[in-house]
Amino acid sequence: MKPGLYKSILKQLKEIEYTRKKEIVEKIGLFHCLTNKQKYSLAQHIKEASYRSGEVIFEEGDVSNGIYIVSEGLVEVSLSGKPALLLK
């Protein structure tokens, strides 16, 4: 492998990942009031996670240390064990 090629590939992958995350931030109305610098920072801090169908993400009463953004698929929100909301 040519010297520097690996670093170049990593840089390109990071740019693609950042662009995808920034597009997610731009689509959410709640974040429209943020400055570009704030949106950049938010996009840099997004951590992606995938869940299987039926998997519990968190339960009522759990303490959260962040916000959840559904970028693909559906999430069912239940209150007291009963379906309350479906997020797309």
N, C-alpha and C positions, 0 to 999 in steps of 0.2 A: 504494500500500500504506500502511495506517495506520502512524503512528510506533509503534514498539515491537512491532508484529505479528511482524516477522521474528525479533526476539530471543525473543519468546514461543514461536514455533514451534520455534526451535533448542533452547530449554530443554525443551520437551515431548519432542522427539526424543531428547535426551540422557537424560532420565528413563526413557523407554521402553528405550533401549539399556542403561542401567545395570540396570534391573529384569531384563532378559533375562540379562545377565551374572551378576547375583547369584543368579538361579534356577539357573544352571549350577553355580556354586560350592556352593549348598545341596544339590544332588543328589549331590555327590561325597563319599563316606565319608571319604576322607583329610582333608577340610577340616572335618569335624564338630567337631573339638577346638578350632578357632579361635574367638576372640571375635568378636562382631559387628563390632567396629572392624577387626579383621584381615580378616574376610570382605569388608567394605566396601573396604578397601585393595586386596585381591586382585582384586575385581571391577572396580575402577577401572583396574587395570593389564592386564586381559585385552585382547589384540589378536587380532582375528578374521582368519582367512585361509581362502580356499576353494581347493580343488585339483580338477583334472580327473581323471577316471578314468584310472588308469595312470601318473599323474604322480608322480615321486619327491619326497617331502617332504624327506628327508635320507638320507644313506647311512651304512652301518656305518662307524664310526671317525670320523665328523664330530663336531666339538665343538659341543655345544648350549648356548645361553645362556638356556634356559627349559624349560618343560614343555609338552607338547601334550595338549589335551583334545579328544576326538572328540565333537562335539555332534550331528552328523548324518552319516549315511552309514557307510561301512566303510573301514577302513585295514588293509592287509596288511603285517605285519612279516616281513621276511626276514633270515635269518642265513646268511652265506656264500653268498648268492644263492639260498637255498632257503626257500620259505614256512615260517614258524615259528608265526605267530599271526595271527588275524583279530580286529580290534577293532571294536566297534559303538558 
